[in-house]
Amino acid sequence: TKNGETVSNTTTLGTGMVATANGKTYDIIIEGDVNGDGLVNIADAATAMTGVRGTENISGAYAKAALAVNNKTSGSLSILEVMAILNKL
């Protein structure tokens, strides 16, 4: 999990989790899954909006998941990412 706990092989993957295989660790990033629950829904748009407004710092895998909806790999979150997430619903 995003807290470092091991999960079963039937658990839904979410942004912020990591997978380890053959001694290598991979970050899980799901395009638009800004809150890490494995789904893309209104909660992700709301979370991204808190980052745009500056009331919450969205960083790491979560920022990458938000930026990915607009094919961006870096930069600041904007209302464009929030709208792109809403368009995925």
Helices and strands as residue ranges (DSSP letters): E 18-21, E 24-27, H 42-53, H 60-68, H 79-88
